[in-house]
Amino acid sequence: MEKITADMKIAEVIRRCPATVDVLLGRGCPDMRRGFFSLMARLMSVRNAARMHRLALGPLLDDLNHAAQGAAAPRLQA
């Protein structure tokens, strides 16, 4: 997956990498896959979500990208 940026829409981030939902929920964001919040996710950028939920943008982007990279990495069989 391409690097997640502050200008990407939340819905796009979640669609491309579902593992990012755990990052958002862990930071106190509502579940943006359901109800009214799913509409907001299509309109709201990562930057705006961070501002709305009073989250530091840099660490949020780091965590989202880390989750996206982890989900994209192949798992090694033991």
C-alpha positions as CSV (number, residue, x, y, z in Angstrom):
1,M,0.0,0.0,0.0
2,E,1.2,3.5,-0.7
3,K,2.1,5.6,2.3
4,I,-0.9,7.0,4.2
5,T,-0.9,10.8,4.2
6,A,-2.7,13.5,6.1
7,D,-4.9,14.4,3.1
8,M,-6.2,10.9,2.5
9,K,-9.8,10.2,3.4
10,I,-10.4,7.9,6.4
11,A,-12.7,5.6,4.3
12,E,-9.9,5.1,1.7
13,V,-7.4,4.3,4.4
14,I,-9.7,1.8,6.0
15,R,-10.7,0.3,2.7
16,R,-7.1,-0.2,1.6
17,C,-5.9,-1.5,4.9
18,P,-8.6,-2.7,7.4
19,A,-5.9,-3.1,10.1
20,T,-5.9,0.6,10.5
21,V,-9.3,0.5,12.2
22,D,-7.6,-0.9,15.3
23,V,-5.3,2.1,15.4
24,L,-8.2,4.5,15.1
25,L,-10.3,2.7,17.7
26,G,-7.3,2.5,20.0
27,R,-6.9,6.3,19.8
28,G,-10.5,6.9,20.8
29,C,-12.1,7.4,17.4
30,P,-15.5,5.9,16.8
31,D,-15.9,2.9,14.5
32,M,-16.0,4.7,11.1
33,R,-17.2,1.7,9.3
34,R,-20.8,1.9,10.5
35,G,-23.7,4.3,10.7
36,F,-23.3,8.1,10.4
37,F,-19.6,7.8,10.9
38,S,-19.2,5.8,7.6
39,L,-20.5,8.9,5.8
40,M,-18.2,11.1,7.7
41,A,-15.2,8.8,6.9
42,R,-15.8,9.4,3.2
43,L,-15.6,13.1,3.7
44,M,-13.0,13.5,6.4
45,S,-9.3,13.4,5.9
46,V,-6.8,11.9,8.4
47,R,-5.7,15.5,9.2
48,N,-9.3,16.5,10.0
49,A,-10.0,13.4,12.1
50,A,-6.8,14.0,14.1
51,R,-7.9,17.6,14.7
52,M,-11.5,16.7,15.6
53,H,-10.4,14.0,18.1
54,R,-7.5,16.1,19.5
55,L,-4.8,13.7,18.3
56,A,-1.3,14.5,17.3
57,L,-1.1,14.1,13.5
58,G,2.5,12.9,13.3
59,P,2.2,9.9,15.7
60,L,-1.2,9.0,14.3
61,L,0.2,8.8,10.7
62,D,3.2,6.8,12.0
63,D,0.8,4.3,13.7
64,L,-1.4,4.1,10.6
65,N,1.5,3.5,8.3
66,H,3.0,1.0,10.7
67,A,-0.3,-0.9,10.7
68,A,-0.6,-0.8,6.9
69,Q,3.0,-2.0,6.5
70,G,2.5,-4.8,9.0
71,A,-0.7,-6.0,7.2
72,A,1.1,-5.9,3.8
73,A,4.1,-7.9,5.0
74,P,4.0,-11.6,4.2
75,R,3.8,-13.9,7.3
76,L,6.6,-16.4,7.7
77,Q,5.6,-20.0,8.3
78,A,7.3,-21.6,11.2
